[in-house]
Amino acid sequence: MAYRDTEQNENNVAHNIKEGAGAAFHAAHQGLEATENFAMNAVDQTSKAIKRAADNVNEMMDRDNENQE
């Protein structure tokens, strides 16, 4: 009987370790996804800002050319 109890306890411990590791990996994965989303949003916003700046420069150059004509 004691052997079965010991074996069952070992199985419970192994199961709990596996569950804990799974939860830790899941949390790490969610953290990485959040970081990726934040980084991609920053890239998107930077791209939009650069495009707006370039559009503004082009518009200013067009106006300057019109004024010189």
Backbone bond lengths (Angstrom), bond angles and torsions (degrees), N, CA, C in turn:
res aa  C-N    CA-C-N  psi(-1)  N-CA   C-N-CA  omega(-1)  CA-C   N-CA-C  phi
1 M - - - 1.430 - - 1.523 111.74 -
2 A 1.326 116.30 -40.32 1.461 120.06 -178.72 1.518 110.29 -64.68
3 Y 1.335 116.77 -34.71 1.470 120.04 179.27 1.528 110.67 -62.22
4 R 1.344 116.57 -44.19 1.462 120.62 178.97 1.530 111.64 -63.40
5 D 1.320 115.96 -40.78 1.468 119.80 178.50 1.526 110.30 -62.93
6 T 1.330 116.52 -42.82 1.465 120.70 179.61 1.514 110.22 -64.88
7 E 1.312 116.57 -43.77 1.460 120.78 179.39 1.531 110.67 -62.94
8 Q 1.330 116.70 -42.78 1.459 120.83 179.17 1.534 110.40 -64.26
9 N 1.321 117.15 -40.99 1.463 121.10 178.36 1.526 110.64 -63.14
10 E 1.328 116.35 -41.16 1.467 120.01 178.57 1.523 110.46 -63.82
11 N 1.332 116.22 -41.51 1.466 119.91 177.37 1.529 111.21 -63.40
12 N 1.337 116.78 -40.88 1.467 120.36 178.13 1.525 111.02 -63.14
13 V 1.325 117.09 -43.00 1.460 121.10 179.81 1.527 109.55 -63.80
14 A 1.323 117.20 -45.99 1.468 121.17 179.72 1.527 110.33 -60.96
15 H 1.316 116.11 -42.41 1.467 120.44 179.39 1.531 110.94 -63.43
16 N 1.329 116.05 -43.64 1.468 120.04 -179.92 1.527 111.55 -65.13
17 I 1.326 117.37 -37.63 1.465 120.94 176.98 1.522 109.52 -64.28
18 K 1.322 116.23 -44.55 1.461 120.46 179.76 1.527 111.06 -62.83
19 E 1.311 117.49 -43.34 1.466 121.58 178.55 1.525 110.79 -62.90
20 G 1.325 116.26 -42.83 1.465 120.30 179.36 1.521 111.84 -64.02
21 A 1.330 116.70 -41.95 1.464 120.51 178.34 1.520 110.38 -65.11
22 G 1.310 116.81 -40.36 1.464 120.50 178.20 1.519 111.57 -62.02
23 A 1.312 116.43 -42.09 1.466 120.16 178.81 1.526 110.67 -65.47
24 A 1.327 116.95 -40.05 1.469 120.68 179.58 1.527 110.41 -64.91
25 F 1.323 117.71 -44.57 1.460 120.77 178.85 1.531 111.18 -64.37
26 H 1.313 116.36 -38.61 1.470 120.53 178.50 1.528 110.13 -62.92
27 A 1.317 116.60 -44.59 1.468 120.37 179.27 1.520 110.76 -63.91
28 A 1.335 116.95 -41.19 1.466 120.16 178.65 1.522 110.36 -63.69
29 H 1.314 116.75 -41.11 1.468 121.39 179.93 1.522 110.59 -63.24
30 Q 1.312 117.05 -42.75 1.468 120.49 178.21 1.528 110.54 -63.33
31 G 1.321 116.69 -38.54 1.454 120.22 177.65 1.519 111.76 -63.76
32 L 1.327 116.32 -41.15 1.459 120.07 178.22 1.523 111.28 -65.72
33 E 1.312 117.06 -40.31 1.470 120.19 177.90 1.528 111.10 -63.00
34 A 1.318 116.48 -41.03 1.468 119.97 178.95 1.525 110.22 -64.27
35 T 1.321 116.43 -40.85 1.469 120.75 178.75 1.521 110.47 -64.87
36 E 1.320 116.88 -42.53 1.464 120.74 178.55 1.528 110.62 -62.32
37 N 1.323 117.07 -44.22 1.466 120.58 179.04 1.526 111.09 -61.45
38 F 1.325 116.74 -42.59 1.458 121.11 178.80 1.526 110.41 -62.70
39 A 1.331 116.42 -45.53 1.466 120.81 -178.72 1.527 111.20 -64.08
40 M 1.324 117.18 -43.37 1.464 119.66 -179.47 1.523 110.92 -66.86
41 N 1.312 117.46 -35.76 1.461 120.40 176.31 1.532 109.95 -63.97
42 A 1.327 116.56 -41.25 1.467 120.14 178.11 1.522 110.64 -62.85
43 V 1.332 117.09 -40.49 1.468 120.80 177.72 1.525 110.28 -63.57
44 D 1.324 116.90 -45.11 1.468 121.19 179.54 1.530 111.00 -60.40
45 Q 1.318 116.52 -46.01 1.459 120.33 -178.88 1.532 111.33 -65.74
46 T 1.318 116.92 -38.68 1.465 120.73 177.41 1.520 110.50 -64.46
47 S 1.319 116.20 -42.52 1.461 120.65 178.57 1.523 111.12 -60.85
48 K 1.326 116.21 -43.61 1.466 120.25 179.15 1.530 110.84 -64.28
49 A 1.323 117.14 -40.49 1.469 120.70 -179.79 1.524 110.71 -65.46
50 I 1.321 117.08 -40.58 1.468 120.49 178.49 1.518 110.38 -64.99
51 K 1.332 116.44 -42.15 1.470 119.53 178.98 1.526 110.65 -63.12
52 R 1.332 117.04 -43.19 1.476 119.52 178.19 1.526 111.08 -62.05
53 A 1.330 116.68 -41.91 1.463 119.87 179.78 1.520 110.65 -63.84
54 A 1.340 116.59 -43.65 1.467 120.20 179.25 1.529 110.46 -64.25
55 D 1.316 117.03 -41.06 1.470 120.41 177.81 1.532 110.64 -61.68
56 N 1.326 116.10 -41.39 1.464 119.92 178.86 1.525 111.65 -64.26
57 V 1.326 116.66 -41.32 1.469 120.14 178.47 1.528 109.58 -63.42
58 N 1.317 116.92 -44.92 1.471 120.24 178.99 1.520 111.39 -61.46
59 E 1.321 116.06 -40.70 1.463 119.95 179.12 1.533 110.60 -64.41
60 M 1.321 116.61 -42.24 1.467 120.10 178.32 1.532 111.19 -64.05
61 M 1.325 116.27 -39.66 1.463 119.76 179.27 1.527 110.53 -66.65
62 D 1.327 117.15 -39.37 1.465 120.72 177.89 1.528 110.72 -62.19
63 R 1.323 115.80 -44.03 1.467 119.76 178.79 1.536 110.87 -63.13
64 D 1.310 116.09 -41.31 1.457 120.43 179.81 1.523 110.09 -63.33
65 N 1.331 116.64 -41.43 1.462 120.77 178.51 1.527 111.12 -64.98
66 E 1.333 116.29 -38.60 1.469 120.17 178.53 1.528 110.91 -65.32
67 N 1.316 115.53 -37.66 1.467 119.45 -179.45 1.531 112.04 -71.26
68 Q 1.308 117.17 -25.50 1.462 120.56 -179.40 1.527 112.12 -82.56
69 E 1.285 117.13 -16.05 1.473 120.11 -177.67 1.471 113.61 -78.86
